[in-house]
Amino acid sequence: MRLCTALRQSSVSLGRHRINAPTCNRRYSADGRARHGNPAQAHIEPKSSGGQLSSDRDDAFKIDPENKTVETAVGDLPLSPVMDPTFWEATRRHQGPKPKPGKAQNSVERQLRANPFAKALATPVRMCSVTRARLPSFFLQDFNVVAHPETNKPWLIPHSIIPEEHPTAEESDTGSIQEAISEADSQGNERSLEDVKSTTTSATENGKPHGPASYVLARQDLLSSFTTQGTDFYQGYKRVVGVTARYRNLAGKVIWRQDMDTYILDMMRQDIVNDILYLSKLCVEDSRYYIVKCYGWDDVQYKHRGAVLWFGEPDEDAGSDRDRNQPGPFSTFDIQTKDIHGDPLVTSITVHNIPMLLGAEQAKQVKKEAATLNDGSIFMLAGRRTTKLQLKLWRLQGYLADYIDI
């Protein structure tokens, strides 16, 4: 046990007189026992029960979290926040992993989980680095800084829509980002490099991207303006990197794909195609009803309420009048129903124009490969398992839409 030696009291001047304090040669330990220079004169006090100090026993004091007091030998004292269990519970509440959602307890929870629009609005609110608009993250596209596997240059990539792959050269990725940061610092920036290196080193573990994610509005016209001279958002990707002070040095070094808008579009389309083929496979092999055929628009109101997939009429051509009446962006189909009181109620169902969203060639390819889509042109997505696909289709609608003509 570490001993605490009492300091000698220095002389104190009171007016012109001096009072010399006597020297105290006693030493005290943490448990309050005095230790003398001569071991023979030391007084041995009896030890507490169990050989523990009074402060180490469980019954030394009692905490009352409701009244915010602690019961001690001298009486009740105010409870310190350090000893308050409710304080630590509130502090660490958002630090641990969230528990997985259990089963829905009632019909309201089941309807909420099956509603793609409610799930989109329930995503965390984030701010666009370019337009400074605050929206749910569903309407934004996230970007992270990664190192190119060949050139070792920092690139901005849409990390959330890229399929997960195990990196093969993590060490080279770590060194490339550190080289870019050191090169930027050598050009005149005198900020600390150790903080940046520690951040990038921890970010590259397990193949994770570097630094926090930055967000931009998920709109193709906005992303395409980053590479168009004369627009207000030309080279706006530099604002995406400089959203944090630690990575602001990479704003002049980061590389932005010239075809980033079409690259994201292709990734979103391919993800939707994979989901449609997967659901179609479940319908054929496991006799599920995730994709249901509708025999005309009048049959839509009798199906399970989900989202309508419109593939176009099989006998229509590009110059026909039917092409003008095809569903446009954010189209809905209204169904007249009645509520429990007998009053009229209108329910709107989303209609997705698949040739417009996926492209004519890719829409034909999906219709050809999916067994459930071979016959017919109008299909209904049914079931809670199709909620993610409905979210992806709705997000693609917003990415391609021209908001000027709407």
C-alpha positions, 0 to 999 in steps of 0.5 A: 500500500502506498504511504502518504507522508504529511508535508512539513508546515512552513513558517508563516509571517504574521506582521513582523512576528514569525511563528515556526510550526512544529515538525510532524514526523508521522506518516499515515496510510490510506486506512487511517493507521499511523505509522511511526519511524520506530516500529516498536512504538507503532500502535496496531489497530484491529483490522476490519471484518474479513481483512477489508477496508471500511470503504471496500465493504459492500455495506459501507454505504447505501445508495438511494437512486430515487431520493438521490442520496447516499447513506453513510456513517455521518448521515445522508449525503447528496449522491454524486453523478459518478455514483448514480446508477441512473446517470450511467444508464442514461449515458451508456444507453446509446453506446451499446448495440441495439437489440434486434427487433422482435416480433410485432405485438399488434396489428399496428406494428405489423402494418408499420413494418409492411409500409415502405413509406413509413420505414423510409421516413423513419430513417435517421435524419442527415444533412446533404453536404452540398445543398445543406438540406436535412432529410431522412437518410433514405433520400440521400446517398452516402459516400466514403473515402477508399483507396483504389486497389491499383493506383492507391489514390483516394476515391469517393464511392457510394459504399451502401449500394456496393456489394460487400466484398472482402478486401485483398490488400488492406495494408496497401489501402492503409498506406495509400490514404496516409500518403495522400494525407502526408502529401497534402500536409507537406503543401502548407497545412500544419495541422497534426498528422497523428490524429488523421493517421490514427483515424485512417488506421482504425477505419481500414480495419476489416476493410471498412471505409475511411472516415465518417460517411458524407451524404448527398441528395440521391438525384442523378441531375445533382450528381451529374452537375459535379462534372459539368462546368458552368453549373452551381455545383461544379466540383461539388464533390470536394464539399463531400470530403471536407465535411469533417476537419480531419479529412479536409486535406483530401478535398484536393486529392480525392478522385471523383468518377466522371460517370458517377451518376450512371454508375450509381444508376446501374448499381441500383438497377442491378440490385432491383433486378436481383431482388425480383429474380430472387422473389420469383425463384421463391414463388416457383420453388416454394409456392410463395405469392410475393409476385402476383399476376393481375388480369387488368387494372380492374383486378388490382383492387382485389389483390393484396395491397402492395406495389404494382409492377407495370411492364408495358403492353405486349403488343404496343410499339414506340409510336402507339397511343398507349405509350403516351398513357403509360404510368409516369414518375410517382404514379399511383392507382386509387382504389375506392373502399369504405372504412369501418363506419361506412364512409368512403375511403380512397387507398393509393397504390404505387405503380412502377413503370419498369421499362422506364426505371430499369430501361427497356432492354433490362426490363425485357431481360428480367421478364424473360428470366423470371418465371412468374413474369413470363405471362402478363404485363401487370403484377402486384408485389405482395407480402412483407418480404417485398418491403425492401424491394418496394423501398428500392423501387421508390428510391429509384423513382426519386433518383431518376425523376425530373423535379422541374416538370413534376 
